[in-house]
Amino acid sequence: MLVTFSSKAGASVLMLSQHAQPIMRIAGKIMDKEIPVRGVFTPEQLTDAIASLEQAISQEKPAAHNEDDEDLPRDALSLPVGLRQRAHPLLELMRQAKQAGHPVLWEAGSAW
């Protein structure tokens, strides 16, 4: 399922639900496995959501990468994507929305 985050403050951010779910959990918007079909981060809620995401990113352990291991992939596309990279577009939208005083809305639905 595709989740679309939008705000008048910036461009929309699209994420697959399996990638959006942990980010929304960290931001305090979901407690179970299912993402609500629609929802909102109000301008007041953005402060705590941004702080929670930034804290989780700062505590994330980098993926272990051993330069001497011949079996590890060498190209950037085959390296794992961490929370920092995954959350960055949404975090930037949240910061822009907070500064402008706009909410961030989301809608989950089919990719088509």
C-alpha positions as CSV (number, residue, x, y, z in Angstrom):
1,M,0.0,0.0,0.0
2,L,1.2,3.5,-0.7
3,V,1.1,6.3,1.9
4,T,1.0,9.9,0.7
5,F,2.1,12.7,3.1
6,S,1.1,16.2,2.0
7,S,1.2,19.7,3.2
8,K,0.7,23.2,1.8
9,A,4.3,23.9,3.0
10,G,6.0,21.6,0.6
11,A,6.0,18.8,-1.9
12,S,4.2,15.5,-1.2
13,V,6.2,12.5,0.1
14,L,5.2,9.0,-1.0
15,M,6.2,5.9,0.9
16,L,5.3,2.2,0.9
17,S,3.3,1.4,4.0
18,Q,6.0,-1.0,5.3
19,H,8.5,1.9,5.3
20,A,6.0,4.5,6.6
21,Q,4.8,2.3,9.5
22,P,7.9,2.5,11.7
23,I,8.3,6.2,11.1
24,M,4.7,6.9,12.1
25,R,5.1,4.7,15.1
26,I,8.2,6.7,16.2
27,A,6.3,9.9,15.5
28,G,3.5,8.8,17.8
29,K,0.7,8.4,15.3
30,I,0.1,4.7,15.3
31,M,0.2,2.1,18.0
32,D,-0.7,-1.1,16.2
33,K,0.2,-2.6,12.8
34,E,-2.4,-0.9,10.7
35,I,-1.9,2.6,9.3
36,P,-5.1,4.6,9.5
37,V,-6.5,5.4,6.0
38,R,-6.3,9.2,6.7
39,G,-4.7,11.2,9.4
40,V,-3.0,14.5,10.3
41,F,-0.1,15.9,12.2
42,T,-1.3,19.2,13.5
43,P,1.2,22.1,13.7
44,E,1.2,21.6,17.4
45,Q,2.0,17.9,17.1
46,L,4.8,18.4,14.7
47,T,7.2,19.6,17.4
48,D,7.0,16.3,19.3
49,A,7.0,14.2,16.1
50,I,10.1,15.9,14.8
51,A,11.9,15.6,18.1
52,S,11.0,11.9,18.4
53,L,12.2,11.1,14.9
54,E,15.4,13.1,15.4
55,Q,16.1,11.2,18.6
56,A,15.5,7.8,17.0
57,I,17.8,8.8,14.1
58,S,20.5,9.8,16.5
59,Q,20.3,6.5,18.4
60,E,20.3,4.4,15.2
61,K,23.4,2.2,15.0
62,P,25.1,2.3,11.6
63,A,25.1,-0.9,9.7
64,A,28.3,-2.9,10.2
65,H,30.5,-2.8,7.1
66,N,33.7,-4.7,6.9
67,E,36.0,-3.5,4.1
68,D,37.9,-6.8,4.1
69,D,34.9,-9.1,3.6
70,E,34.9,-10.3,0.0
71,D,31.2,-11.4,0.1
72,L,29.8,-8.0,0.9
73,P,28.4,-5.9,-1.9
74,R,30.5,-2.9,-2.9
75,D,28.0,-0.7,-4.7
76,A,25.8,1.8,-2.9
77,L,22.5,0.4,-4.2
78,S,23.0,-2.8,-2.4
79,L,23.7,-1.3,1.0
80,P,20.8,-1.3,3.6
81,V,18.7,1.8,3.9
82,G,18.7,3.2,7.4
83,L,16.1,5.2,9.3
84,R,18.0,8.4,8.6
85,Q,17.7,8.0,4.8
86,R,14.1,6.6,5.0
87,A,12.7,9.4,7.2
88,H,14.6,12.3,5.7
89,P,12.0,13.5,3.1
90,L,9.1,13.3,5.6
91,L,11.2,14.9,8.3
92,E,12.0,17.8,5.9
93,L,8.3,18.2,5.0
94,M,7.4,18.2,8.8
95,R,10.0,21.0,9.4
96,Q,8.7,23.1,6.6
97,A,5.1,22.6,7.7
98,K,6.0,23.5,11.3
99,Q,7.7,26.7,10.2
100,A,4.8,27.7,8.0
101,G,2.2,26.7,10.6
102,H,0.5,24.1,8.3
103,P,-0.5,20.5,9.1
104,V,0.9,17.4,7.5
105,L,-1.8,15.1,6.2
106,W,-1.5,11.5,5.1
107,E,-3.7,9.2,3.1
108,A,-3.1,5.5,2.7
109,G,-4.4,3.7,-0.3
110,S,-3.7,1.6,-3.3
111,A,-0.7,2.4,-5.5
112,W,-3.2,2.7,-8.3
